[in-house]
Amino acid sequence: MKTSQNRIQNTFKGLKQKNEAAMIPFITAGDPFTDLTEELAVAMAENGADILELGMPFSDPLADGPVIQAASLRGLEAGMNTHNYLKLVQNIRRQSQIPLVFMGYYNMVYQYGLKAFAEDAVSAGLDGAIIPDLPIEEADEWIAVARRAGLDTIFLAAPTTPMERIERIAQRSRGFLYYVSVTGITGARQELPAELAQNLAMARNHARLPVAVGFGISRPQQVAMLSQVADGVIVGSAIVRLIEDGIRQGVPATALVQRIAGFVRELKQATRYGIKPGQGA
């Protein structure tokens, strides 16, 4: 089973021709209810998102900070599970051709069945999968079934990852390499490490596929800076916090979607500062 086209690869190629980085927002499926997630996904795609990372709620999200942990809890309470997640992906895919990337933990994939999940994910319209608690040394079985199904596996590298290991991670990745900007868990940060730009430049020199950076990125100014040295910029907690704030303030769903779409539009505009020519995808 293969996808008719590689949406992730084609997106990065097209953006490189325009000399801009990918804007990759993250939201949690089912937060605070499934219909809103669907509306948010379509609205973000229409307002500049190039790739969408769609989180699968989990009871023990080890890589996530309190904002996304809370979103996972809201999603679970709203009834989100793997079956409903794939149905949500189908609904989004009917309305948009934006590349869709699963973000979730290995337990959910394993319980579903590796081969069944990979095949059903592609059938639903997913293009890639990020499984943060699956290291490359233990991923052979998953990589085999994912590649046969046509699902890109996106592995993570951290600031503490030696460059020789980044090369190995990149060799096993498809779609793009996810470079974690900071050590620790997800969560918006006011300041990013001073050495991040240099680390990203080295990672891109060692990887043979696009490198997207995430964790801690919350402002258009940060996106503009990172777009100079990365092929894609991932923003998660800052968007999820806007959803949480809207829920707490009682903002109507339509207005909340417009608020998030406007923020994504600002972030996308920041990516157009341009990536360094000759690097990346």
C-alpha positions in Angstrom: 0.0 0.0 0.0 1.6 3.3 -1.1 0.4 6.9 -1.1 -0.1 8.3 -4.5 2.3 11.0 -3.8 4.7 12.0 -1.0 3.1 15.1 0.3 5.8 15.8 2.9 8.6 15.6 0.3 6.8 17.6 -2.2 6.0 20.3 0.3 9.6 20.8 1.3 10.7 20.8 -2.4 8.2 23.5 -3.2 9.2 25.6 -0.2 12.8 25.3 -1.1 12.1 26.7 -4.5 10.5 29.7 -2.8 13.3 30.0 -0.3 11.1 29.7 2.7 10.8 27.3 5.6 7.8 25.1 6.4 5.4 26.3 9.1 4.4 23.2 11.1 1.8 23.7 13.8 0.8 21.1 16.4 -2.6 20.5 17.9 -3.9 17.7 20.0 -6.7 15.6 18.5 -10.0 16.0 20.4 -9.0 19.1 22.3 -11.5 20.1 23.5 -13.7 18.2 21.1 -13.3 16.4 17.8 -15.3 18.8 15.5 -13.2 21.7 16.7 -10.0 19.9 15.9 -11.2 19.3 12.4 -12.2 22.9 12.0 -8.8 24.1 13.4 -6.9 21.8 11.0 -8.6 23.0 7.9 -8.4 26.6 9.0 -4.7 26.4 9.7 -4.1 24.8 6.3 -5.9 27.6 4.7 -3.9 30.2 6.6 -0.4 29.2 5.9 0.3 25.9 7.7 2.5 23.8 5.4 2.4 20.5 7.4 0.2 19.7 10.4 1.4 17.6 13.3 -1.7 16.1 14.9 -1.1 14.7 18.4 -2.8 11.6 19.7 -3.8 12.0 23.3 -2.1 9.6 25.7 -2.4 9.2 29.5 1.4 9.4 30.0 2.9 11.8 27.4 6.6 11.6 28.6 7.9 14.2 26.1 5.3 16.8 26.8 5.0 19.7 29.2 2.0 20.7 31.3 0.2 22.5 28.4 0.1 19.6 26.1 -0.4 17.2 29.0 -3.6 19.1 29.8 -4.7 19.0 26.2 -4.2 15.3 26.1 -6.4 14.9 29.2 -9.1 17.1 27.5 -8.9 15.0 24.4 -9.2 11.7 26.3 -12.1 13.0 28.3 -13.8 14.0 24.9 -13.5 10.4 23.8 -10.5 10.5 21.5 -9.0 7.1 20.8 -7.1 5.6 18.0 -10.2 4.6 16.0 -11.7 8.1 16.4 -8.3 9.7 15.6 -8.1 7.9 12.2 -11.7 8.9 11.5 -10.7 12.5 12.2 -7.8 12.3 9.8 -10.1 11.0 7.1 -12.4 14.0 7.6 -9.5 16.4 7.5 -8.1 14.7 4.4 -11.4 15.1 2.5 -11.1 18.9 2.9 -7.4 19.5 2.6 -4.2 18.0 1.0 -1.9 19.4 3.7 0.6 16.7 4.8 -0.6 15.2 8.1 1.8 13.8 10.7 0.8 11.5 13.6 2.4 12.4 16.9 1.9 9.8 19.5 3.5 7.2 21.8 4.6 3.7 20.9 2.1 2.0 23.3 -0.8 3.1 21.2 0.7 1.9 17.9 1.8 -1.4 19.5 -1.6 -2.1 21.0 -3.3 -1.4 17.6 -0.8 -3.6 15.8 2.2 -2.2 13.9 1.2 -3.4 10.4 -2.5 -2.6 10.9 -1.7 0.9 12.2 0.7 1.8 9.4 -1.8 0.6 6.7 -4.8 2.2 8.3 -2.9 5.4 8.9 -2.1 5.7 5.2 -5.6 4.7 4.2 -7.0 7.5 6.5 -4.7 10.1 4.9 -1.7 10.3 7.2 1.7 11.0 5.6 4.1 10.5 8.5 4.5 9.5 12.1 6.5 10.8 15.0 6.9 8.4 17.9 9.1 10.1 20.5 9.6 7.1 22.8 10.8 4.8 19.9 14.6 4.9 19.5 16.1 3.9 16.2 17.8 0.8 17.8 14.3 -0.6 18.6 12.5 0.5 15.5 13.4 -2.1 12.9 10.0 -3.8 12.8 8.1 -0.5 12.8 10.3 1.0 10.1 9.8 -2.1 7.9 6.0 -2.0 8.1 5.8 1.8 7.8 7.9 1.9 4.7 5.9 -0.9 3.0 2.7 1.1 3.8 4.2 4.4 2.5 4.2 6.1 5.9 7.2 8.3 6.7 8.8 7.8 10.1 10.2 11.0 11.6 12.8 10.5 14.3 14.0 13.1 16.8 17.5 14.4 17.6 18.4 16.5 20.6 21.1 19.1 21.4 22.9 16.4 23.3 22.9 14.0 20.3 26.4 13.5 18.8 26.6 14.4 15.1 27.5 10.8 14.2 24.3 9.6 15.8 22.3 12.4 14.0 23.6 10.9 10.8 22.3 7.5 11.8 18.9 9.0 12.9 18.6 10.9 9.6 19.4 7.7 7.6 16.5 5.9 9.3 14.1 8.9 9.0 11.8 9.7 6.1 10.1 13.0 5.5 12.2 15.1 7.7 14.4 15.0 10.8 12.8 16.6 14.0 15.5 18.5 15.8 14.5 19.3 19.4 15.7 22.8 20.2 16.1 22.3 24.0 16.7 19.5 26.4 13.6 18.6 28.4 9.9 18.6 27.6 7.7 20.6 25.3 6.6 24.1 26.3 6.8 27.7 25.1 9.9 29.5 26.1 10.8 33.2 26.0 14.4 32.5 25.1 16.0 29.7 23.0 19.6 28.5 23.4 22.2 30.8 22.0 23.9 27.9 20.3 20.7 26.6 18.6 21.4 28.2 15.2 24.9 26.7 15.1 23.6 23.3 16.1 20.9 23.3 13.5 23.4 24.3 10.8 25.6 21.4 11.7 22.6 19.0 11.9 21.6 20.0 8.4 25.0 19.4 7.1 25.0 15.9 8.5 21.4 15.0 7.4 20.4 14.1 3.9 16.8 15.2 4.4 15.0 18.4 5.6 15.5 19.3 9.3 12.6 20.9 11.2 13.1 22.4 14.7 10.6 22.2 17.5 10.1 22.5 21.3 9.9 25.9 23.0 9.2 28.0 19.9 6.3 30.4 20.6 6.8 33.8 18.8 7.0 35.0 15.2 10.4 36.5 16.0 11.7 33.1 16.9 10.2 31.6 13.8 11.8 34.2 11.6 15.3 33.6 13.2 15.0 29.8 12.9 13.8 30.0 9.4 17.3 31.2 8.5 18.8 27.9 9.7 16.1 25.2 9.5 13.9 23.8 6.7 10.8 23.8 9.0 9.7 25.3 12.3 7.3 23.5 14.6 5.1 25.4 17.0 2.9 23.4 19.5 2.5 24.6 23.1 1.9 28.2 22.1 -1.0 27.2 19.9 -2.4 24.7 22.4 -2.2 27.4 25.1 -4.3 29.7 22.9 -6.9 26.9 22.7 -6.8 26.4 26.5 -7.2 30.2 27.1 -10.1 30.3 24.7 -11.8 27.4 26.5 -11.3 29.1 29.9 -12.6 32.5 28.5 -15.6 30.9 27.0 -14.7 32.0 23.5 -17.2 30.7 20.9 -15.7 28.0 18.7 -15.9 30.1 15.5 -14.0 32.9 17.1 -11.5 30.6 18.6 -10.8 29.0 15.2 -10.3 32.5 13.7 -7.9 33.4 16.6 -5.8 30.3 16.0 -5.8 30.8 12.2 -4.6 34.4 12.6 -1.7 33.3 14.8 -0.7 30.6 12.3 -0.9 33.2 9.6 1.6 35.4 11.5 3.9 32.4 12.1 3.8 31.5 8.4 4.7 35.1 7.4 7.7 34.9 9.6 9.0 31.8 7.7 9.3 33.9 4.6 12.4 35.6 5.8 14.2 32.8 3.8 16.4 29.9 4.6 20.0 29.8 3.6 20.3 28.9 -0.1 21.8 25.6 -0.9 20.9 24.0 2.4 18.2 21.6 3.5 15.7 19.7 1.4 
